[in-house]
Amino acid sequence: MAGFAGCDTYHYVAGTLNEDARKPVQALKHYEKFLAHRPKDPRSCEVRLRAAELYRGFGRCGEARMNWEAAVRDFPKSGACEERARAALLTCPDYFPLDQGRTWTYVDSESRGQAMRLEWEVRASTGSSRGAIVTTLFAGSRRNRGGYETYDKSDWTIWRTDGKKPEPMLRYPFGQDQTWSEQRDGSSVQWLVVSATAAVKVAAGSFTDCLKVRQVDRRYPQSWRFDYYCPDVGRVKTTIGGKGYENPNTELLRYGKMSR
């Protein structure tokens, strides 16, 4: 047993050294060997976070989520490590990026901005899990009003707050037919992921593998709102619909990141 423990420690150390040396493939090999033999080792929660980040860097969200889910499942009382895993599960793919300086410009779909334009900018951020967005609404060329919204990725959910109580705009896992609900102004609001592979074309471009989410307020059951969220971009389109129809409302004109 002592020999196996020493070998496992070797893989743990070798993994961290290769990661520090920017050799992610070699680091992953050592991390996977360590986890295969020591899945419940106190160090394994941190190793799973490290492996997940490396898989994320390769664009392999499936393997990244597997490690984050294992960290949550196997180390429910590990405090910060488990909390980091929960938050990270909402970021690969990232349907609502919150990095500092990110910007979005939305316009009404009918006039492509001549009637309405909405500017968003992430002004405060803790990285990928929390952020504050400053909003500015224009009617034509006239600035109409400004606002402030906060977003938080926690408890398997992306929460939006605009001065009222937090509202769950997206919830993990991001699969088709996923549903959730919340109270809003005394009424029940329900969300449904209609598709997890939607293709969307808007002024900002064409996007694939997007979430199409339906929102229904029980006070107005015949009127539905659809939001389209695309990986590493965020919300790109909003439509208004009902049984048998769907009409465009707002769409993304451009997006990017402010240089500081």
N, C-alpha and C positions, 0 to 999 in steps of 0.2 A: 504493500500500500504506500509505503514511504516513497518508493521509486516512482509510482504513478503520480503522487502529489508533487514530487520534484519536477517531473515532466510537464505537468499542468502549469506549474509556476513558470517554467521556461517558456511555454506558449504565451502565457499572460505577459511576461516581460518582453518577449520577442515581438508580440503584437504591438505593444506601445512604442517600442523603439522603431519599428518599421513605419508606424503611423507618423511618428515625429519626423522621420526621415523622408516623409512624403512618398512612401511606397505602399499605397493602399491595397494592392492585390496581395502582397505578401502579408500585410497586417491582417487582412480578412482571413487568410488561411490559418494563421495562428489563433485568432480570436475564435474561429469556428471549432478548431480542435479543443481549445480550452472549454468552450461551452458544451461540447459534446460529452466531455468527461466530468465537468463540474457545473452542471446547470443551476444548482442551488447554492453554490459558493457565494459568500458575501460580496465578492468582487464581481460576480456575474451580472448584476444589474447594471453597473457602470460599463462593463464590457459589451453588453447588449446595446447600450446607447451609442458606444463608439462604433460598433459594427453597423448599426442602423444608419448613422451619419455617413459612413463610407458607402453603403449601398445607395443612400440618397444621392451622393455625389456621382454615382454611376447611372442615375436615373432609374434605379431598380426599386421602385416604391413597394412592390410586393414583399421583397425580402426585408426592407426597412421596417414595414409595418409588422411583420412576423416577430422581429426582435423587440419592437416597442410593446407589442401586445404581451409577449412573454415577460417583459420586465414588469408590466402592470399586474399580470396574473401571478407571477412567482414571488414578487416582492411587494405585497400590498402595504407593508408597514415600514417601507424603507425611506419614507419622507421625501426629500428633494428628488431622489433618483426616480421614484415612481411618478411624482408629479411632472417631471420633465418628460417622461415617456408618454403620459397622457396628453400633454400639450403637443408633443411632436407628432402624435398620430393624426393630428388635424392639418399637418403641413406637407404631406407627401402622398398624392399631389396636393399642392397648396391652392385651394379654390378661393382664398381671400388673403393675399399677401399683405403684410403690415410692416415692411421694412421702411426705415426712415427716408423721407423724401419722395416716396412713390406718389405718382399723380395719375389721375384719370379725368378725362373730360367727356361728359355725357351731353347728348343733344336730343331734342324731340325728333322722332323718326320721320315725321311728315315734312318738316321744313329743313331738317339737318342743321338746326341751330339758329336759324333766323328768328324763330319765335322764343326758344328757350335753350339755355346752356347752363350746365351745372359743373362746377370745378371742384375736385376733391384733391386734398394733399395730406399725406401722413406727416404730421408735425411733431409728434412724440411717439417713441416706440421703444419697447424692450427687446426688440428682435423680431421673432416670428410669432410670439404668443400674445402680445398686447400692443395696442396702438390707439392714438387719437387722430381723428380725421377732421380737418377744417373744411367746411363746405361753403361755396359761394354760388348763389343762384342769380342768373342774369335773364332778364326779359328783353329780348332783342340785344341791344348794346348797353342797356341800362342795368346797373347792379341793383338787384332787388333786395336781397337779404343774405346774411351769413349765418352759419351755424357751426355746431361742434358735436361730434359723435365719438363715442369710445367703443372699442371692440376688444373682446377678450376670448381667448381660446382656452377653455378649461372645462372639466367635467364632461368630456366627450362632445362638447358643443362650441360653436362660434356664437358668442353673445353680442348683441348690438344694444347700446344704450344712448338715447338722445335726450336725457333729462328725466325720463320716466324710468320705470323698472326695466331691467335687462330683458331682451327678447331673443329667443333662440332662432337665428336665421338659417343655420345649418347644423346638422347633428351626425356624428359618426355612428355606424359606418356609412359611407356615402354610396350606398347601393340603391338600385331601382326598387321602388315600392317601400322604401324607408319612410316612416311617418312619425310625426310628433305634434304636440299641441301646447298651447299656452293661453292664458287669459289676457285679454286686452280690453281695457275700458269696460269691464264687466261682461265681455262676450268671449266665447271660445274661438280661437283661431287655430286652424289646422294646416299643416304642411305635408306635402307628399312629393317624394322624388319620382317624377314621371319617367325620367330617363337619366342614366349615368353615362351615356355615350352620344349625347346630342351634338349635332353639327350646327354651327351658327355662322351666319355671314352678316356683318354690320359694317359701318363706315370705317372702323379701325382695321378691318381685315376679316379673314375666315379662321374659325377655330373649331377644333374637334375634341371629342371625349369630354364634353361639358356636362355639368349637371343641369337638368331642367327641373325646377322646383315650383310646384303649384301651391299657392297660398289662398285659403278660403276663410273668410270671416263668417261665422254662423248667422250674423245679422243680415248678410247679403249673400245667401247661398247660390244665387244664379250668376254672380259676378266673381270671376277668378283672376288672380294675378299670377303671372309666370315670371320667374327670374332665372336667367341663364348664368351659371358660374363656370368659368373655364380655367384649367390648370395654369398656375403661375401668372395669371392675369387678373382674375377676380370677376366681378359681375360685368357682363358685356351687353346684356339686353334685358329689357322688361316689356312684357306684353300684357294686355288685358283680354280676357276671354271668358267663355262659358261653354255650355254644351254645344259642340259642333262648330265653334268659331274661335279665332285668336287673332287679335289685331295688335300691330306694333305700337309701342308707346315711347320708350326712350332707348337709346343705344349708345355704345361707346364710340366716340370719335377718334380719340387718341389716348395713349397711356405711355408712361415712362418713369424716369426718376430724375429728381432735381439734383444738379451738381452743386456741392457746397464748397 
